[in-house]
């Protein structure tokens, strides 16, 4: 079981920050732009952001603008674990699942907010995927499991598209940010299981996902 950190175990702070930077510089925040920006390596996302805002930024300056906007958002919306995050970790671990946490940031926030649950995760506990986005093949390969033995829980449709290509099970937790396009994008991709919050991921849903994986019906 592979749990995304940024946007699943922790609330989505990327969509609000991206929307703020883009619209704050007079550009339109569209579904296609969001599709291009999310779950990209930082250098790629920074270059796209600079182009979208039509600012004379280097990639590093665009990233700095993004993180400054994210800091402003966090000042008004302090970071805390998403509702039901700890309970989901316990549910999965108690069921015997091998848990892995991953995301595009470094592991600092994993240690800060999920220290009490670190023992629930397989080593190395957290994997930063910034250098190999989205990271599905790499994570599956690292742990030596077949694609139909893995389940990823993520908030970004680009990740779902790769999950579909690889053939791994996927549960979507798209952002509830009012300007997010991720729920609509996941529906277009054919994501079968989308939830509004982590408490919606219960034993019944996990059993259904497991049944689909065992019968080769994950994406059919």
LINKA-V279315 format. One record per residue. N is the residue number from 1. RES is the residue in one letter. SS is DSSP state (h for helix, s for strand, l for the rest). Layout:
n = (N:N)
res = (RES:RES)
ss = (SS:SS)
This chain:
n = (1:2:3:4:5:6:7:8:9:10:11:12:13:14:15:16:17:18:19:20:21:22:23:24:25:26:27:28:29:30:31:32:33:34:35:36:37:38:39:40:41:42:43:44:45:46:47:48:49:50:51:52:53:54:55:56:57:58:59:60:61:62:63:64:65:66:67:68:69:70:71:72:73:74:75:76:77:78:79:80:81:82:83:84:85:86:87:88:89:90:91:92:93:94:95:96:97:98:99:100:101:102:103:104:105:106:107:108:109:110:111:112:113:114:115:116:117:118:119:120:121:122:123:124:125:126:127:128:129:130:131:132:133:134:135:136:137:138:139:140:141:142:143:144:145:146:147:148:149:150:151:152:153:154:155:156:157:158:159:160:161:162:163:164:165:166:167:168:169:170:171:172:173:174:175:176:177:178:179:180:181:182:183:184:185:186:187:188:189:190:191:192:193:194:195:196:197:198:199:200:201:202:203:204:205:206:207:208:209:210:211:212:213:214:215:216:217:218:219:220)
res = (X:X:X:X:X:X:X:X:X:X:X:X:X:X:X:X:X:X:X:X:X:X:X:X:X:X:X:X:X:X:X:X:X:X:X:X:X:X:X:X:X:X:X:X:X:X:X:X:X:X:X:X:X:X:X:X:X:X:X:X:X:X:X:X:X:X:X:X:X:X:X:X:X:X:X:X:X:X:X:X:X:X:X:X:X:X:X:X:X:X:X:X:X:X:X:X:X:X:X:X:X:X:X:X:X:X:X:X:X:X:X:X:X:X:X:X:X:X:X:X:X:X:X:X:X:X:X:X:X:X:X:X:X:X:X:X:X:X:X:X:X:X:X:X:X:X:X:X:X:X:X:X:X:X:X:X:X:X:X:X:X:X:X:X:X:X:X:X:X:X:X:X:X:X:X:X:X:X:X:X:X:X:X:X:X:X:X:X:X:X:X:X:X:X:X:X:X:X:X:X:X:X:X:X:X:X:X:X:X:X:X:X:X:X:X:X:X:X:X:X)
ss = (l:s:s:s:l:s:l:l:l:s:l:l:l:h:h:h:h:h:h:h:h:h:h:h:l:l:l:l:l:l:h:h:h:h:h:h:h:l:l:l:l:h:h:h:h:h:h:h:h:h:h:h:h:l:l:l:l:l:h:h:h:h:h:h:h:h:h:h:h:h:h:h:h:h:h:h:l:l:l:l:s:l:l:l:h:h:h:h:h:h:h:h:h:h:l:l:l:l:s:s:s:s:s:l:l:l:l:h:h:h:h:h:h:h:h:h:h:h:h:h:s:s:s:s:s:s:s:s:l:h:h:h:l:l:l:h:h:h:h:h:h:h:h:l:l:l:h:h:h:l:s:s:s:s:l:l:h:h:h:h:h:h:h:h:h:h:l:l:s:s:s:s:l:l:l:l:l:l:l:l:l:h:h:h:h:h:h:h:h:l:l:l:l:s:l:l:l:h:h:h:l:l:h:h:h:h:h:h:h:h:h:h:h:h:l:l:l:l:l:l)
